[in-house]
Amino acid sequence: MKKRMSTAYMTYLALMIALAIILNYFPEIPLTFFAPWLKLDFSFVPMLLIGFSLGPVASVIALIITNLVHLLGTTTFGVGQLANIIIGLCFLMPPTVMYARNRTYKTSIIGTVIGIVLMTIAGVLANKYILVPALLGDKVATFDMTGYLLTAIIPFNLLKGSINGLITFVLYKRLSKVLKDAEKECNVATSPNK
């Protein structure tokens, strides 16, 4: 039974990681009213679903694999992927760890709100100390960092976290039923009467 369950879970994990990779590229929606290079994507949705269904370690694996694949087409020499991993960890860890300890709808919502706040803080710190200095080099001294963080980074991360969280909650109940059905199938296939 464990072998069959692990096969079902590994298949689910692989499919969700593949979905996260696709959603990291398409659709990427440029939010030019913040900054032209900030693009909204929905790759955190499958990662959060993985975290709720398989646990926080699985969501971290999905986050790292997705960013390693995205590294192949990077224009930031990996700096963007590093920042995305930091931001992603801050978004994914609170809800998935909290939900693993107390599997209630309320816990998942509270954890996701905490994740959105931490993701926004991480976005500010990552842009201020990693991303912008790495990309601008010496020009960073003349860059309006405070204005950029307040008018672009903070609202962008709040929006991205909120949209990814909302889509996750819309989809989770349906996908959790699929997982439970798969578990039942494994139990039936391995029962002594079969």
PyMOL commands that place a pseudoatom at each C-alpha (Angstrom):
pseudoatom trace, name=CA, resn=MET, resi=1, chain=A, elem=C, hetatm=0, pos=[0.000, 0.000, 0.000]
pseudoatom trace, name=CA, resn=LYS, resi=2, chain=A, elem=C, hetatm=0, pos=[2.756, 2.467, 0.919]
pseudoatom trace, name=CA, resn=LYS, resi=3, chain=A, elem=C, hetatm=0, pos=[4.491, 1.794, -2.379]
pseudoatom trace, name=CA, resn=ARG, resi=4, chain=A, elem=C, hetatm=0, pos=[1.305, 2.457, -4.339]
pseudoatom trace, name=CA, resn=MET, resi=5, chain=A, elem=C, hetatm=0, pos=[0.537, 5.560, -2.297]
pseudoatom trace, name=CA, resn=SER, resi=6, chain=A, elem=C, hetatm=0, pos=[4.032, 6.927, -2.790]
pseudoatom trace, name=CA, resn=THR, resi=7, chain=A, elem=C, hetatm=0, pos=[3.671, 6.315, -6.534]
pseudoatom trace, name=CA, resn=ALA, resi=8, chain=A, elem=C, hetatm=0, pos=[0.358, 8.197, -6.579]
pseudoatom trace, name=CA, resn=TYR, resi=9, chain=A, elem=C, hetatm=0, pos=[1.833, 11.043, -4.521]
pseudoatom trace, name=CA, resn=MET, resi=10, chain=A, elem=C, hetatm=0, pos=[4.982, 11.223, -6.658]
pseudoatom trace, name=CA, resn=THR, resi=11, chain=A, elem=C, hetatm=0, pos=[2.843, 11.389, -9.795]
pseudoatom trace, name=CA, resn=TYR, resi=12, chain=A, elem=C, hetatm=0, pos=[0.741, 14.155, -8.270]
pseudoatom trace, name=CA, resn=LEU, resi=13, chain=A, elem=C, hetatm=0, pos=[3.870, 16.024, -7.147]
pseudoatom trace, name=CA, resn=ALA, resi=14, chain=A, elem=C, hetatm=0, pos=[5.464, 15.734, -10.607]
pseudoatom trace, name=CA, resn=LEU, resi=15, chain=A, elem=C, hetatm=0, pos=[2.287, 16.947, -12.339]
pseudoatom trace, name=CA, resn=MET, resi=16, chain=A, elem=C, hetatm=0, pos=[1.945, 19.921, -10.002]
pseudoatom trace, name=CA, resn=ILE, resi=17, chain=A, elem=C, hetatm=0, pos=[5.620, 20.860, -10.431]
pseudoatom trace, name=CA, resn=ALA, resi=18, chain=A, elem=C, hetatm=0, pos=[5.156, 20.704, -14.204]
pseudoatom trace, name=CA, resn=LEU, resi=19, chain=A, elem=C, hetatm=0, pos=[2.121, 22.975, -13.843]
pseudoatom trace, name=CA, resn=ALA, resi=20, chain=A, elem=C, hetatm=0, pos=[4.137, 25.406, -11.680]
pseudoatom trace, name=CA, resn=ILE, resi=21, chain=A, elem=C, hetatm=0, pos=[6.875, 25.531, -14.339]
pseudoatom trace, name=CA, resn=ILE, resi=22, chain=A, elem=C, hetatm=0, pos=[4.320, 26.262, -17.075]
pseudoatom trace, name=CA, resn=LEU, resi=23, chain=A, elem=C, hetatm=0, pos=[2.595, 28.928, -14.975]
pseudoatom trace, name=CA, resn=ASN, resi=24, chain=A, elem=C, hetatm=0, pos=[5.968, 30.543, -14.283]
pseudoatom trace, name=CA, resn=TYR, resi=25, chain=A, elem=C, hetatm=0, pos=[6.169, 31.302, -18.015]
pseudoatom trace, name=CA, resn=PHE, resi=26, chain=A, elem=C, hetatm=0, pos=[2.560, 31.578, -19.143]
pseudoatom trace, name=CA, resn=PRO, resi=27, chain=A, elem=C, hetatm=0, pos=[0.612, 33.630, -18.544]
pseudoatom trace, name=CA, resn=GLU, resi=28, chain=A, elem=C, hetatm=0, pos=[3.078, 36.262, -17.363]
pseudoatom trace, name=CA, resn=ILE, resi=29, chain=A, elem=C, hetatm=0, pos=[1.090, 39.481, -17.071]
pseudoatom trace, name=CA, resn=PRO, resi=30, chain=A, elem=C, hetatm=0, pos=[3.227, 42.642, -17.168]
pseudoatom trace, name=CA, resn=LEU, resi=31, chain=A, elem=C, hetatm=0, pos=[2.014, 45.154, -14.595]
pseudoatom trace, name=CA, resn=THR, resi=32, chain=A, elem=C, hetatm=0, pos=[3.365, 48.294, -16.256]
pseudoatom trace, name=CA, resn=PHE, resi=33, chain=A, elem=C, hetatm=0, pos=[1.596, 50.567, -13.758]
pseudoatom trace, name=CA, resn=PHE, resi=34, chain=A, elem=C, hetatm=0, pos=[4.055, 49.213, -11.133]
pseudoatom trace, name=CA, resn=ALA, resi=35, chain=A, elem=C, hetatm=0, pos=[7.182, 48.593, -13.225]
pseudoatom trace, name=CA, resn=PRO, resi=36, chain=A, elem=C, hetatm=0, pos=[7.471, 47.045, -16.712]
pseudoatom trace, name=CA, resn=TRP, resi=37, chain=A, elem=C, hetatm=0, pos=[9.657, 44.144, -15.533]
pseudoatom trace, name=CA, resn=LEU, resi=38, chain=A, elem=C, hetatm=0, pos=[7.280, 43.067, -12.757]
pseudoatom trace, name=CA, resn=LYS, resi=39, chain=A, elem=C, hetatm=0, pos=[5.087, 40.301, -14.132]
pseudoatom trace, name=CA, resn=LEU, resi=40, chain=A, elem=C, hetatm=0, pos=[2.229, 38.578, -12.378]
pseudoatom trace, name=CA, resn=ASP, resi=41, chain=A, elem=C, hetatm=0, pos=[2.299, 34.793, -12.648]
pseudoatom trace, name=CA, resn=PHE, resi=42, chain=A, elem=C, hetatm=0, pos=[0.352, 32.038, -10.938]
pseudoatom trace, name=CA, resn=SER, resi=43, chain=A, elem=C, hetatm=0, pos=[3.140, 29.528, -10.241]
pseudoatom trace, name=CA, resn=PHE, resi=44, chain=A, elem=C, hetatm=0, pos=[2.656, 29.787, -6.465]
pseudoatom trace, name=CA, resn=VAL, resi=45, chain=A, elem=C, hetatm=0, pos=[-0.827, 28.219, -6.810]
pseudoatom trace, name=CA, resn=PRO, resi=46, chain=A, elem=C, hetatm=0, pos=[0.342, 24.646, -7.513]
pseudoatom trace, name=CA, resn=MET, resi=47, chain=A, elem=C, hetatm=0, pos=[3.166, 25.062, -4.994]
pseudoatom trace, name=CA, resn=LEU, resi=48, chain=A, elem=C, hetatm=0, pos=[0.689, 26.035, -2.277]
pseudoatom trace, name=CA, resn=LEU, resi=49, chain=A, elem=C, hetatm=0, pos=[-1.630, 23.180, -3.280]
pseudoatom trace, name=CA, resn=ILE, resi=50, chain=A, elem=C, hetatm=0, pos=[1.304, 20.783, -3.002]
pseudoatom trace, name=CA, resn=GLY, resi=51, chain=A, elem=C, hetatm=0, pos=[2.128, 22.174, 0.436]
pseudoatom trace, name=CA, resn=PHE, resi=52, chain=A, elem=C, hetatm=0, pos=[-1.434, 21.737, 1.680]
pseudoatom trace, name=CA, resn=SER, resi=53, chain=A, elem=C, hetatm=0, pos=[-1.794, 18.206, 0.319]
pseudoatom trace, name=CA, resn=LEU, resi=54, chain=A, elem=C, hetatm=0, pos=[1.727, 16.750, 0.664]
pseudoatom trace, name=CA, resn=GLY, resi=55, chain=A, elem=C, hetatm=0, pos=[3.351, 19.008, 3.257]
pseudoatom trace, name=CA, resn=PRO, resi=56, chain=A, elem=C, hetatm=0, pos=[5.782, 21.941, 3.372]
pseudoatom trace, name=CA, resn=VAL, resi=57, chain=A, elem=C, hetatm=0, pos=[8.849, 19.971, 2.192]
pseudoatom trace, name=CA, resn=ALA, resi=58, chain=A, elem=C, hetatm=0, pos=[7.072, 19.086, -1.063]
pseudoatom trace, name=CA, resn=SER, resi=59, chain=A, elem=C, hetatm=0, pos=[6.249, 22.757, -1.710]
pseudoatom trace, name=CA, resn=VAL, resi=60, chain=A, elem=C, hetatm=0, pos=[9.912, 23.712, -1.156]
pseudoatom trace, name=CA, resn=ILE, resi=61, chain=A, elem=C, hetatm=0, pos=[10.986, 21.024, -3.638]
pseudoatom trace, name=CA, resn=ALA, resi=62, chain=A, elem=C, hetatm=0, pos=[8.489, 22.402, -6.169]
pseudoatom trace, name=CA, resn=LEU, resi=63, chain=A, elem=C, hetatm=0, pos=[9.733, 25.971, -5.607]
pseudoatom trace, name=CA, resn=ILE, resi=64, chain=A, elem=C, hetatm=0, pos=[13.391, 25.035, -6.098]
pseudoatom trace, name=CA, resn=ILE, resi=65, chain=A, elem=C, hetatm=0, pos=[12.795, 22.846, -9.177]
pseudoatom trace, name=CA, resn=THR, resi=66, chain=A, elem=C, hetatm=0, pos=[10.596, 25.499, -10.796]
pseudoatom trace, name=CA, resn=ASN, resi=67, chain=A, elem=C, hetatm=0, pos=[13.255, 28.178, -10.314]
pseudoatom trace, name=CA, resn=LEU, resi=68, chain=A, elem=C, hetatm=0, pos=[16.056, 25.888, -11.514]
pseudoatom trace, name=CA, resn=VAL, resi=69, chain=A, elem=C, hetatm=0, pos=[14.111, 25.305, -14.741]
pseudoatom trace, name=CA, resn=HIS, resi=70, chain=A, elem=C, hetatm=0, pos=[13.390, 29.038, -15.038]
pseudoatom trace, name=CA, resn=LEU, resi=71, chain=A, elem=C, hetatm=0, pos=[17.136, 29.634, -14.659]
pseudoatom trace, name=CA, resn=LEU, resi=72, chain=A, elem=C, hetatm=0, pos=[17.598, 28.233, -18.185]
pseudoatom trace, name=CA, resn=GLY, resi=73, chain=A, elem=C, hetatm=0, pos=[15.899, 31.294, -19.684]
pseudoatom trace, name=CA, resn=THR, resi=74, chain=A, elem=C, hetatm=0, pos=[16.917, 33.914, -17.155]
pseudoatom trace, name=CA, resn=THR, resi=75, chain=A, elem=C, hetatm=0, pos=[17.866, 37.467, -18.049]
pseudoatom trace, name=CA, resn=THR, resi=76, chain=A, elem=C, hetatm=0, pos=[19.077, 38.275, -14.527]
pseudoatom trace, name=CA, resn=PHE, resi=77, chain=A, elem=C, hetatm=0, pos=[21.919, 35.722, -14.315]
pseudoatom trace, name=CA, resn=GLY, resi=78, chain=A, elem=C, hetatm=0, pos=[20.095, 33.847, -11.562]
pseudoatom trace, name=CA, resn=VAL, resi=79, chain=A, elem=C, hetatm=0, pos=[19.580, 36.857, -9.288]
pseudoatom trace, name=CA, resn=GLY, resi=80, chain=A, elem=C, hetatm=0, pos=[15.849, 36.919, -10.055]
pseudoatom trace, name=CA, resn=GLN, resi=81, chain=A, elem=C, hetatm=0, pos=[15.516, 33.212, -9.306]
pseudoatom trace, name=CA, resn=LEU, resi=82, chain=A, elem=C, hetatm=0, pos=[17.345, 33.632, -5.984]
pseudoatom trace, name=CA, resn=ALA, resi=83, chain=A, elem=C, hetatm=0, pos=[15.007, 36.469, -5.029]
pseudoatom trace, name=CA, resn=ASN, resi=84, chain=A, elem=C, hetatm=0, pos=[11.998, 34.404, -6.136]
pseudoatom trace, name=CA, resn=ILE, resi=85, chain=A, elem=C, hetatm=0, pos=[13.092, 31.468, -3.966]
pseudoatom trace, name=CA, resn=ILE, resi=86, chain=A, elem=C, hetatm=0, pos=[13.449, 33.761, -0.937]
pseudoatom trace, name=CA, resn=ILE, resi=87, chain=A, elem=C, hetatm=0, pos=[10.059, 35.371, -1.576]
pseudoatom trace, name=CA, resn=GLY, resi=88, chain=A, elem=C, hetatm=0, pos=[8.469, 31.989, -2.343]
pseudoatom trace, name=CA, resn=LEU, resi=89, chain=A, elem=C, hetatm=0, pos=[9.733, 30.454, 0.897]
pseudoatom trace, name=CA, resn=CYS, resi=90, chain=A, elem=C, hetatm=0, pos=[8.254, 33.333, 2.871]
pseudoatom trace, name=CA, resn=PHE, resi=91, chain=A, elem=C, hetatm=0, pos=[4.906, 32.906, 1.106]
pseudoatom trace, name=CA, resn=LEU, resi=92, chain=A, elem=C, hetatm=0, pos=[4.701, 29.097, 1.221]
pseudoatom trace, name=CA, resn=MET, resi=93, chain=A, elem=C, hetatm=0, pos=[6.122, 28.156, 4.612]
pseudoatom trace, name=CA, resn=PRO, resi=94, chain=A, elem=C, hetatm=0, pos=[3.647, 29.808, 7.043]
pseudoatom trace, name=CA, resn=PRO, resi=95, chain=A, elem=C, hetatm=0, pos=[0.440, 28.335, 5.562]
pseudoatom trace, name=CA, resn=THR, resi=96, chain=A, elem=C, hetatm=0, pos=[1.859, 24.883, 4.774]
pseudoatom trace, name=CA, resn=VAL, resi=97, chain=A, elem=C, hetatm=0, pos=[3.605, 24.413, 8.131]
pseudoatom trace, name=CA, resn=MET, resi=98, chain=A, elem=C, hetatm=0, pos=[0.594, 25.718, 10.055]
pseudoatom trace, name=CA, resn=TYR, resi=99, chain=A, elem=C, hetatm=0, pos=[-1.794, 23.548, 8.040]
pseudoatom trace, name=CA, resn=ALA, resi=100, chain=A, elem=C, hetatm=0, pos=[0.356, 20.449, 8.561]
pseudoatom trace, name=CA, resn=ARG, resi=101, chain=A, elem=C, hetatm=0, pos=[-0.030, 20.958, 12.327]
pseudoatom trace, name=CA, resn=ASN, resi=102, chain=A, elem=C, hetatm=0, pos=[-3.708, 21.921, 12.335]
pseudoatom trace, name=CA, resn=ARG, resi=103, chain=A, elem=C, hetatm=0, pos=[-5.621, 20.909, 9.206]
pseudoatom trace, name=CA, resn=THR, resi=104, chain=A, elem=C, hetatm=0, pos=[-8.467, 23.442, 9.272]
pseudoatom trace, name=CA, resn=TYR, resi=105, chain=A, elem=C, hetatm=0, pos=[-9.703, 25.944, 6.722]
pseudoatom trace, name=CA, resn=LYS, resi=106, chain=A, elem=C, hetatm=0, pos=[-9.209, 28.783, 9.208]
pseudoatom trace, name=CA, resn=THR, resi=107, chain=A, elem=C, hetatm=0, pos=[-5.577, 27.781, 9.802]
pseudoatom trace, name=CA, resn=SER, resi=108, chain=A, elem=C, hetatm=0, pos=[-4.873, 27.737, 6.059]
pseudoatom trace, name=CA, resn=ILE, resi=109, chain=A, elem=C, hetatm=0, pos=[-6.346, 31.228, 5.638]
pseudoatom trace, name=CA, resn=ILE, resi=110, chain=A, elem=C, hetatm=0, pos=[-4.436, 32.688, 8.600]
pseudoatom trace, name=CA, resn=GLY, resi=111, chain=A, elem=C, hetatm=0, pos=[-1.223, 31.043, 7.377]
pseudoatom trace, name=CA, resn=THR, resi=112, chain=A, elem=C, hetatm=0, pos=[-1.708, 32.401, 3.865]
pseudoatom trace, name=CA, resn=VAL, resi=113, chain=A, elem=C, hetatm=0, pos=[-2.288, 35.946, 5.147]
pseudoatom trace, name=CA, resn=ILE, resi=114, chain=A, elem=C, hetatm=0, pos=[0.918, 35.666, 7.214]
pseudoatom trace, name=CA, resn=GLY, resi=115, chain=A, elem=C, hetatm=0, pos=[2.670, 34.320, 4.104]
pseudoatom trace, name=CA, resn=ILE, resi=116, chain=A, elem=C, hetatm=0, pos=[1.502, 37.293, 2.016]
pseudoatom trace, name=CA, resn=VAL, resi=117, chain=A, elem=C, hetatm=0, pos=[2.815, 39.747, 4.633]
pseudoatom trace, name=CA, resn=LEU, resi=118, chain=A, elem=C, hetatm=0, pos=[6.178, 37.924, 4.916]
pseudoatom trace, name=CA, resn=MET, resi=119, chain=A, elem=C, hetatm=0, pos=[6.405, 37.665, 1.117]
pseudoatom trace, name=CA, resn=THR, resi=120, chain=A, elem=C, hetatm=0, pos=[5.936, 41.436, 0.832]
pseudoatom trace, name=CA, resn=ILE, resi=121, chain=A, elem=C, hetatm=0, pos=[8.610, 42.118, 3.455]
pseudoatom trace, name=CA, resn=ALA, resi=122, chain=A, elem=C, hetatm=0, pos=[10.953, 39.657, 1.722]
pseudoatom trace, name=CA, resn=GLY, resi=123, chain=A, elem=C, hetatm=0, pos=[10.219, 41.348, -1.613]
pseudoatom trace, name=CA, resn=VAL, resi=124, chain=A, elem=C, hetatm=0, pos=[11.298, 44.704, -0.190]
pseudoatom trace, name=CA, resn=LEU, resi=125, chain=A, elem=C, hetatm=0, pos=[14.490, 43.287, 1.345]
pseudoatom trace, name=CA, resn=ALA, resi=126, chain=A, elem=C, hetatm=0, pos=[15.374, 41.144, -1.698]
pseudoatom trace, name=CA, resn=ASN, resi=127, chain=A, elem=C, hetatm=0, pos=[14.944, 44.081, -4.078]
pseudoatom trace, name=CA, resn=LYS, resi=128, chain=A, elem=C, hetatm=0, pos=[16.773, 46.555, -1.852]
pseudoatom trace, name=CA, resn=TYR, resi=129, chain=A, elem=C, hetatm=0, pos=[19.786, 44.388, -1.034]
pseudoatom trace, name=CA, resn=ILE, resi=130, chain=A, elem=C, hetatm=0, pos=[20.012, 41.763, -3.808]
pseudoatom trace, name=CA, resn=LEU, resi=131, chain=A, elem=C, hetatm=0, pos=[18.052, 42.321, -7.019]
pseudoatom trace, name=CA, resn=VAL, resi=132, chain=A, elem=C, hetatm=0, pos=[18.302, 46.074, -7.702]
pseudoatom trace, name=CA, resn=PRO, resi=133, chain=A, elem=C, hetatm=0, pos=[21.990, 46.431, -6.685]
pseudoatom trace, name=CA, resn=ALA, resi=134, chain=A, elem=C, hetatm=0, pos=[22.941, 43.368, -8.779]
pseudoatom trace, name=CA, resn=LEU, resi=135, chain=A, elem=C, hetatm=0, pos=[21.087, 44.608, -11.849]
pseudoatom trace, name=CA, resn=LEU, resi=136, chain=A, elem=C, hetatm=0, pos=[21.963, 48.323, -11.658]
pseudoatom trace, name=CA, resn=GLY, resi=137, chain=A, elem=C, hetatm=0, pos=[25.501, 48.121, -10.306]
pseudoatom trace, name=CA, resn=ASP, resi=138, chain=A, elem=C, hetatm=0, pos=[26.948, 51.618, -9.849]
pseudoatom trace, name=CA, resn=LYS, resi=139, chain=A, elem=C, hetatm=0, pos=[23.703, 53.258, -11.035]
pseudoatom trace, name=CA, resn=VAL, resi=140, chain=A, elem=C, hetatm=0, pos=[21.954, 52.123, -7.857]
pseudoatom trace, name=CA, resn=ALA, resi=141, chain=A, elem=C, hetatm=0, pos=[23.206, 55.290, -6.105]
pseudoatom trace, name=CA, resn=THR, resi=142, chain=A, elem=C, hetatm=0, pos=[20.973, 57.462, -8.310]
pseudoatom trace, name=CA, resn=PHE, resi=143, chain=A, elem=C, hetatm=0, pos=[18.001, 55.089, -8.255]
pseudoatom trace, name=CA, resn=ASP, resi=144, chain=A, elem=C, hetatm=0, pos=[14.891, 56.124, -6.270]
pseudoatom trace, name=CA, resn=MET, resi=145, chain=A, elem=C, hetatm=0, pos=[14.858, 52.978, -4.139]
pseudoatom trace, name=CA, resn=THR, resi=146, chain=A, elem=C, hetatm=0, pos=[12.292, 54.193, -1.601]
pseudoatom trace, name=CA, resn=GLY, resi=147, chain=A, elem=C, hetatm=0, pos=[9.826, 55.259, -4.286]
pseudoatom trace, name=CA, resn=TYR, resi=148, chain=A, elem=C, hetatm=0, pos=[10.312, 51.970, -6.152]
pseudoatom trace, name=CA, resn=LEU, resi=149, chain=A, elem=C, hetatm=0, pos=[9.748, 49.862, -3.038]
pseudoatom trace, name=CA, resn=LEU, resi=150, chain=A, elem=C, hetatm=0, pos=[6.665, 51.825, -1.927]
pseudoatom trace, name=CA, resn=THR, resi=151, chain=A, elem=C, hetatm=0, pos=[4.919, 52.241, -5.284]
pseudoatom trace, name=CA, resn=ALA, resi=152, chain=A, elem=C, hetatm=0, pos=[5.935, 49.028, -7.054]
pseudoatom trace, name=CA, resn=ILE, resi=153, chain=A, elem=C, hetatm=0, pos=[7.338, 46.230, -4.887]
pseudoatom trace, name=CA, resn=ILE, resi=154, chain=A, elem=C, hetatm=0, pos=[4.962, 46.425, -1.910]
pseudoatom trace, name=CA, resn=PRO, resi=155, chain=A, elem=C, hetatm=0, pos=[1.687, 46.653, -3.906]
pseudoatom trace, name=CA, resn=PHE, resi=156, chain=A, elem=C, hetatm=0, pos=[2.936, 44.084, -6.462]
pseudoatom trace, name=CA, resn=ASN, resi=157, chain=A, elem=C, hetatm=0, pos=[3.755, 41.460, -3.828]
pseudoatom trace, name=CA, resn=LEU, resi=158, chain=A, elem=C, hetatm=0, pos=[0.513, 42.083, -1.943]
pseudoatom trace, name=CA, resn=LEU, resi=159, chain=A, elem=C, hetatm=0, pos=[-1.409, 41.650, -5.201]
pseudoatom trace, name=CA, resn=LYS, resi=160, chain=A, elem=C, hetatm=0, pos=[0.517, 38.560, -6.339]
pseudoatom trace, name=CA, resn=GLY, resi=161, chain=A, elem=C, hetatm=0, pos=[0.229, 36.853, -2.954]
pseudoatom trace, name=CA, resn=SER, resi=162, chain=A, elem=C, hetatm=0, pos=[-3.476, 37.644, -2.645]
pseudoatom trace, name=CA, resn=ILE, resi=163, chain=A, elem=C, hetatm=0, pos=[-4.360, 36.419, -6.149]
pseudoatom trace, name=CA, resn=ASN, resi=164, chain=A, elem=C, hetatm=0, pos=[-2.303, 33.213, -5.811]
pseudoatom trace, name=CA, resn=GLY, resi=165, chain=A, elem=C, hetatm=0, pos=[-3.831, 32.566, -2.383]
pseudoatom trace, name=CA, resn=LEU, resi=166, chain=A, elem=C, hetatm=0, pos=[-7.388, 33.190, -3.587]
pseudoatom trace, name=CA, resn=ILE, resi=167, chain=A, elem=C, hetatm=0, pos=[-7.036, 30.888, -6.613]
pseudoatom trace, name=CA, resn=THR, resi=168, chain=A, elem=C, hetatm=0, pos=[-5.566, 28.195, -4.349]
pseudoatom trace, name=CA, resn=PHE, resi=169, chain=A, elem=C, hetatm=0, pos=[-8.574, 28.286, -2.007]
pseudoatom trace, name=CA, resn=VAL, resi=170, chain=A, elem=C, hetatm=0, pos=[-10.979, 28.103, -4.950]
pseudoatom trace, name=CA, resn=LEU, resi=171, chain=A, elem=C, hetatm=0, pos=[-9.193, 25.004, -6.313]
pseudoatom trace, name=CA, resn=TYR, resi=172, chain=A, elem=C, hetatm=0, pos=[-8.117, 23.210, -3.143]
pseudoatom trace, name=CA, resn=LYS, resi=173, chain=A, elem=C, hetatm=0, pos=[-11.400, 21.555, -2.175]
pseudoatom trace, name=CA, resn=ARG, resi=174, chain=A, elem=C, hetatm=0, pos=[-11.786, 20.021, -5.633]
pseudoatom trace, name=CA, resn=LEU, resi=175, chain=A, elem=C, hetatm=0, pos=[-8.187, 18.786, -5.756]
pseudoatom trace, name=CA, resn=SER, resi=176, chain=A, elem=C, hetatm=0, pos=[-8.274, 17.429, -2.212]
pseudoatom trace, name=CA, resn=LYS, resi=177, chain=A, elem=C, hetatm=0, pos=[-11.212, 15.248, -3.282]
pseudoatom trace, name=CA, resn=VAL, resi=178, chain=A, elem=C, hetatm=0, pos=[-9.106, 13.895, -6.153]
pseudoatom trace, name=CA, resn=LEU, resi=179, chain=A, elem=C, hetatm=0, pos=[-6.318, 13.024, -3.712]
pseudoatom trace, name=CA, resn=LYS, resi=180, chain=A, elem=C, hetatm=0, pos=[-8.742, 11.297, -1.343]
pseudoatom trace, name=CA, resn=ASP, resi=181, chain=A, elem=C, hetatm=0, pos=[-10.206, 9.314, -4.258]
pseudoatom trace, name=CA, resn=ALA, resi=182, chain=A, elem=C, hetatm=0, pos=[-6.695, 8.240, -5.285]
pseudoatom trace, name=CA, resn=GLU, resi=183, chain=A, elem=C, hetatm=0, pos=[-6.002, 7.123, -1.725]
pseudoatom trace, name=CA, resn=LYS, resi=184, chain=A, elem=C, hetatm=0, pos=[-9.221, 5.065, -1.682]
pseudoatom trace, name=CA, resn=GLU, resi=185, chain=A, elem=C, hetatm=0, pos=[-8.245, 3.418, -4.974]
pseudoatom trace, name=CA, resn=CYS, resi=186, chain=A, elem=C, hetatm=0, pos=[-4.895, 2.412, -3.488]
pseudoatom trace, name=CA, resn=ASN, resi=187, chain=A, elem=C, hetatm=0, pos=[-6.623, 0.979, -0.402]
pseudoatom trace, name=CA, resn=VAL, resi=188, chain=A, elem=C, hetatm=0, pos=[-9.054, -1.046, -2.550]
pseudoatom trace, name=CA, resn=ALA, resi=189, chain=A, elem=C, hetatm=0, pos=[-6.232, -2.342, -4.779]
pseudoatom trace, name=CA, resn=THR, resi=190, chain=A, elem=C, hetatm=0, pos=[-4.230, -3.572, -1.783]
pseudoatom trace, name=CA, resn=SER, resi=191, chain=A, elem=C, hetatm=0, pos=[-7.039, -4.936, 0.387]
pseudoatom trace, name=CA, resn=PRO, resi=192, chain=A, elem=C, hetatm=0, pos=[-6.777, -8.673, 1.289]
pseudoatom trace, name=CA, resn=ASN, resi=193, chain=A, elem=C, hetatm=0, pos=[-10.017, -9.488, -0.544]
pseudoatom trace, name=CA, resn=LYS, resi=194, chain=A, elem=C, hetatm=0, pos=[-8.570, -8.474, -3.893]
for i in range(1, 194): cmd.bond("trace and resi %d" % i, "trace and resi %d" % (i + 1))
show_as sticks, trace
zoom trace
